[in-house]
Amino acid sequence: MESSSVMIIIGACLAIGGNLLISVSMNIQKYALMRLENQGFHAETSHDYLKSRLWWLGIAMMVTGEIGNFMAYGFGPATVVAPLGTTTVVANAYIAIVFLGEKLRARDVLGTYLIIVGAFLIVVFSTQDNTRLSAEQIDSHILKPAFLVYLGAEVVVFIAVNIIIHHYGALHVILFILPAAILASLTVISSKAVSGMITLTVGGDSQLTYAIFYIMIIVIFVTGVIQIRYVTRAMQSFQATVVVPTFFVFFTVSAILAGIFFYGEFNGLTFVQVVMFLFGCFCSFVGVLFITQGRNGEQLAPLDSQYHAGPPKALMPICPFPCTNHLVQPSDDDNDDDPKEVELKSLVDGDETDVSESVFSNGTGKSLFNPALQMTKTDTKEKSSLKPSDFTQGDSGMARTSTGGETT
């Protein structure tokens, strides 16, 4: 087996292992936040999650996974390493179902399968060349006209999307994912450049005396932190089964474009390779369509505003890591009564039944196994003491009048 093929296999293994760790870490962070919320801590408005050992375990696993991904770019082309993010998509889907109570539909399985097939075609029919660039070569690549045009287009799109978000809000998950993907392309370029220069340095050709080496390191951290902020905001507003695969496709495309315009990784590909590569991209897009169909625009409100009488809490502070807070929605049950309607009905009718039991038992006496839907004893006691006079009937339905003039 040729040396280049061995290096690419090593890079693929590092990428797969890193992506698995990242997926597990994101769900561990989510579980830690849910458990804190269930214990009465308010992770959304404080930094209680920083005291959780489980949350820090998730952070440690995520950092380890990112290191694996970083090392992978030193062994394989960006157009090969990036599509292996399918590992995250598949792992996240099943972890979220088993441990976080998220729902998996038949079309989710089909969509995941198509994404995997697409990524496989992308890997097989992409370039197998993995030339490491020196600092001087990187300087010359930055000034290439094709890359400058590509970079300018990214800047224009990035600004336009942020203007839309500022004026209209989160209309679609793509509005958060697209800026993250644009930044990810710069992260990929810098990561591969730094990884390559480190490899050359270890081999005896020192690159540490060149300014571009340190500039690229700064770009990695700056774009990485801002990128994760966008992903975090997306995860606070949409389900993980929507955010993760959507980000994967956009990230993969941005990484491939970065490889094309900066590293020229498609130079020398045959017509058949290009067609099969594009077909792989098409399969990935169709897979995402299957997964996101019927969920686009399904924005999640904070749990307090969704189930509690009172003003909504602020979203969890955006941190420089992908914290998966407020992602789990209640499953559709056989009981036709909406949980919120059951709760209000119990309060208005003066029913002495324990509200937490009536809302979360599905009428069977069995509690839902979703800590995100649990209520504290204080919340329950407060709600059970409410009187019908505390509620007014308005055009928008039943609402509780608060002393502060706000209604929920």
N, C-alpha and C positions, 0 to 999 in steps of 0.2 A: 504494500500500500504506500502511495506517495506521501511524502512528508506533509504537503499542503492539506491532503485529505485527513491525515491524522490530527493536524492542528484544528481543522474545522470541526471534527468530531468532538475534540476536547472542548471547544467553544460551545458546541451545542449542548453538551452535558452540563457545563457550567450554567448556561442560560436556563435549561430545564430545572435544574436544582434550585437556582436562584428564584425563579418564578413560582415554584411550589412553596418555598419559604415565605415569599411575599404574600401569596394568597392566604396561607394559614395565619400569618401575622395580622393581616387586616381583619380577619374574622375573630381572632383572639382579642384584638383591641375592641371590636364591637361588643363582644361578650362581656369584657371587663367593664365597659361603660354601662351596659344594660344592668349588670349586677350591682354596680354602684347606685344606679337610679332606683333599683328595687330596694336597696338598703336605706333609702332616704337621702342620699347625697345628691346634690344638684350639679351634675357634671357640666350642664349647659351654661351655668352662670358662674362657675368657679373653676379652680384647678384641682379639685379633689382627685381626678383621675391620675394626677402625677404621683399620688401616694399609693397607687395600686401596683403591686408587684406583677400581677398578671398583665396589666397594660404595658409595663416596661419590658416584660418578656416578649410581647408582640413587637415592640419597637426594636428589641435586639435581633429578633428573627428577621424583621424587615431590613434592617441595616446589613445583616449577613447576606440576605438575598440580593440586595442591591450591589454588594461587593462582588458576588458571583456574576451578576450581569455585567458589571464593569470589566471584570477579568475576561469574560466571554468575548467582548469586542476586541480584545488583544489577540485572540486566536482565530476568529471568524469574521467574515464580511458583515456589515450592518444589515444587508439584505437577507442574510441567513439567520443571524441572531435575533433580530427584532420579531419576525413572525412566530418564533417559539414562545411568544407571550400567550399563545393558545393554552399553554399549561395553566396559566393563571385563570383563564376563562373557565375551563373545565373544572379545575379544583375548586374555584370559588362557588360555582353553581351547586356542587354536591355538598360542600361544607356548609353553605348557607342553608340548604334544605335540612340537613341532618341536625345541625346544632343551633341554628338561628330561627328555624321555623318558616323560612321563606318557601314559596310554592314553586314547584317545577312542573311546567306543562309539557305536553307532547311536542309542541312546536319548539320549546326550549331545547329539548334533546336533539331534534332535527337541526335546529340552528347551530347548536354546538358542534354537531357532526360536520356540517358544511364548513364551519370555520376551521376545523381541524384539517379537512381535506384541502381547503384553500391554502392553508399555511404549508401543508406538505408539498403542494405543487409549487408554491413560491420558493421553498427551500431547494427543491430538486432542480428547478429550471432557472435559478438565479446564478450569478457568477460564482465560481469556485476560487477566484483569485483573492488573495488577502495580503496585498503588498502593504508593508508598514512604511508610513511616510516619516521622513526626518523633519526637524523643525523648519529647515529652509524650504523643503517641499510644501509644507503646510502653509507657509507664508505666501508662496506663489499660488497655491490653490484658492486661497481666500480672495485673491484679486482676479480670478477668472471671471469674464463677463457673464457666463451662464449662471454662475453661483450668485453673483451680485444681483442679477435680475430676480432670481429665485428668492433671495433674502429680502429684496425690496417688496416683492409680492406678499411675503409672509408678514412684513411689518404693516402693510396696508390692511390686510385681512384682520390682523390682530387688533388694530385700532378700531376698525369698523365693528367688529363683534363686541368689543367692550363698550362702544357707544350704544349699541342695541341693548346690552344688558343694563346699562345705566338708565336708559329711558323706559324700557319695557319689562325689565326683570327676566326671570328664568322661564322663557316661553318654551324652551325645549332643552333637553339634556345636551344637545350638540353645542349650544351656546357656551357651555362651560368646558366641554371636551375639546372643541376646536382650538381655543387659545392654548390649552394644555398640550395639545399635539404639536402646535407650532413651536412652542418652547422645547418640547421633547426632541424635535429635530435638531435643535442647537445643542441639546444635551448629548444626543447620540454622536454628533460630529465631534464635540469636544472630548467625550469619553473615549471614543476610538482613537482620537489624536493623542491624548495623554497616555492611554494604555500602550499604544504603539511606541511612543517615545520612551516610556519606561522600559519596554522590552528591548529596544535598541540600546538603552543605557546599560541594562543588565548584561547585554551581549558585548559590551566594551566600547560602544559608540555613544558617548555621553551627550545627552540633549539638555541637561539641567542648566546650562549656561545661557540658554536662549529664552528671551522674554515671553515668546509665544507659549512656552510650556506652562508658565504660571498664569498667563492670561486665560488659557483654556481651562485651567483648574478653577479659576474664578467663575468662568461662564458655566461650568458644571454645577457649582453650588447655587449660583443666583437663579439660573433657569430651573434647576431642580426644585428649589424651595417654592418659587412662584407657581411652577407647574402643579405641585402637590396641593397648593392652596386652591387652585381651580378644581382639581379632582375632589378635594374635600367638600367644597361647596356643592358639587354635583351629587356627591353621596349623601349630603344632608337634605337634598331635595328630591332625589329619585332612588328607586330600588337598586340594590347592588347588582341584581341580575340584569339591569339595564345599563348601568354605568360601566361595569367592568368590560363586557364585550364591546360596547361602543368605543370606549377608550382604547381597547386593544386594536381595533381596526384603524382608527385614526392615527394612533401611535405608529402602527406598522407602516401605513402609507407614508407618514411623515419621515420615518426612518429610511424607507426605501428611496424617497425623493432626495433625502440628504445624501444617501450613498450614490445616487445617480449624478446629482449636480456638483457635489464636492469631491467625492472620491472616484467618480467615473466607473463605478462597479458594473455598469451594463455595457461598457465598451467591449466589442467583440462577440456579443451574444448573437446567435442565429435567429432567423425569423420564427422558427418553431419554438425556441426558448422564450422569445418575447410573447408569443401568443399564449403559450401554456402558463406563463407567469401572470399575464393579464386575466386568464381564466381562473387562476387561483385567487386573484384579488376579487373577481366577481363572486366566487363561491363564498368568500369571507363576508362580502357585503350582503349577500342573500341570507347568510346565516344570522347576521345581526338583525336584518329585517324580520326574520321569524321570531327572534327573541324579544325584540322591542315592540312588535305589533300589538296594539291594544293596550300598551302601557305608556306610550309617549304622552307627555304632558301630565302624567299622574304624579302630581307634586305632593310630597308628604309634609303636612304641617307638624310642628312640634307636638309631642305626645300630650303635653298639658292642654293645648288648645284643642286637641282632637277629642279628648275624653273627659277633661275636667272642667268644672265651672269656675271661671276665673280668667284673668289675663294670661295670654300665652307667654311662655318663657322665651328668652333669647336663644338662638341657636348656639350650639357649642362653639367656643372660640376656635377660630381657624388656626391650626397649629401646623408646623412644617412637616407633618407626617400625615398619611391618609387615615385619619380617624373615621371609622364607619359608624357615626352616631345617627340615630333617627332613621334607620333604614328598614326596619321590619314592620310590615303592616299586618293587621290581624287577618287570619285566614277566613275565607268564606265558609260559613257553617250551614248546616241543614236548617238551623233555626232562622226563620224569616225576619225576626225582630232585629232591628239595628241596635247595637250596644248603646249608642247614645240615646236612642228613643226609650229603651228599657230603663236607663238610668233616670231620665227626666220624668218618665211616667211614675216610677217608684217614688220619686221625691214629691211630685205634685199631688199624688193620691194619698200621701201620708202613710205609705206602706212602710212598716217597721222592718221589713226584710233587709238583711245586710246587703247594702248596695254592691259591694265587691263580689258577693256570691251571685247576685242576680245578673250582674253584667258579665262576669267572667266564667260562669259555670256552664253556659250553653244549654241551660235547662236540664242538665243531666246530673248535676251535683259534682261534676268533675271539672277541675280548674284547667284553664288553658296553660300549656307548658311554654309560655312565652313571657319571660320576666319583664319585657318592655311594656306589657299590658297590665302589670300588677299595680295595685294602689296601696299606699301606706295607710296605716290605721288612722293617722291624723286626718288624711283626706277623707276617709270613709266616715269618721265621726262627724266631721264638719258637714258633709253632704247630708247625712241622716238627720241632722238637726234643722235642716232647711224647711221652710213652710211654703205652702202654695202661694202666699202673698209675696214671696221673694221673687216670683217670676211674673213676667208680663208677656202678653200675646201680641206680637208684632207681625209685620208683613213677612219677615224672614223666618217666622216660627217662634218657638219658645226660647226665651233668653233670660238669664239672671241679671238683675240690676245690681251693679256694684256701687259702693259708696263713692268710688272715684269717678263715677260717671261713665265707666266703660261697661260694655256688654260683651258677652261671649256667646 
